[in-house]
Amino acid sequence: MLACVVVKAVLLPQKRTLELPGRRRVLDVLAAFKITPGTAIVIRGDALLTDGEFIEPDDEIEIRSVVSGGAPAEQ
Amino acid sequence: MRRSNVMKCRRCSAKAEVKLRAHNTAFCRACFVLFFGRQVDRCILKNRMFSHGDRVLVAVSGGKDSLALWHALVSHGYQTTGLHLNLGIGDYSTQSREKTEAFARVHGLPLIVLDLRTLNEDISIPTVAAFTNRRPCAACGRIKRHCFDTAALEHGFTVIATGHNLDDEAARLLGNVLHWQREHLAKQRPVLDPTHPKFVTKVRPLYLVSEYETAAYAFFSGIDYVVDECPHGAGATQLVYKKTLNRLEEEMPGTKHGFVKDFQRAAQPVFAAAESPPAGECSVCGMPSYGSACSFCTLVAEVRAKRERARATS
């Protein structure tokens, strides 16, 4: 039986986490969090990812909102 | 197998880490840091904000924008001192102060820290919010402006620099235009020359740099900033404006940049012509004022009166 391979993503500062099955494009992960492109930086390890890049199964990424001016509403 | 759409740096063709749709370009880490620094320095020079001979007081909250600004100014050899206000907002303010002090320590930079909890018998934001009906963000802005002005005057700085970015400026402009706030539009420009001998020049060197760019610059520069946002700002109107502008930006890249830049070029001078500087000085603190007491001292007096009334009835 194959192990379930997922992309793990955490959204800050809300501290929301998602696990998405399989290989995913950065844009798709942002959409899963309902994040508009350009309003968050996407961090894998010590690098930033651009919208079109793929996130591989077992990768862990951090999506850090860049919108300042107050705490975001709970989603 | 699907191919990963890896973008290349416009300058050196290395793998890009930053895509800037508004500029229709992408950069690797090293080239982006260079691009960012040049954008900031060009803005300072073009708008004649200050020179290397000026003593610049940088208002530093501990967030990405102000720390990125401070880092960029130091990298370009400007004489800077940080000014941090502890707003007294629980863990958020504790973390903000710690990150600011750590940044100053690591880079060997001078830092002035003022604590609102010990100023005028406690004018921290939670206290002001508790004793008045004012919106915390409005009171916070008023307190910050007064503290920046008085600190610059007291310590002999010639310029105050703040980390307001393109998104802040676009959101502020949208709000000002929607409500035709002519007095606010008169003052919305990246350089505010002193209108009174007790004021110094106020500048916003990041006014054409997006908050995505300041976040990327802070990340690449290893700046440990406060990611959490102020809890008092939750639901702020500015966030609604930012969300609206970001939707427009998604459909039409460059919208925010054009909105702010074209306003500065074509419309701002018309509003600026109607600007009326403060004529007198506050009878309490001596700072420039439109009335007998400045807006800060009026706020302090209101908090003091309501605090005393609360004590009397308890």
Interface residues (C-beta under 8 A of the other chain):
Chain A: L12 P13 R23 R25 T36 P37 G38 T39 I41 I43 A47 L48 L49 T50 D51 G52 E53 F54 R64 S65 V66 V67 S68 G69 G70 A71 P72 A73
Chain B: R2 S4 N5 V6 M7 A16 E17 V18 K19 R21 A26 R29 G63 K64 D65 C137 N165 D167 D168 A171 S210 E211 Y212 T214 A215 A216 F219 F220 V227 D228 E229 C230 P231 H232 G233 A234 G235 A236 Q238 L239 K242 K243 N246 R247 E249 E250
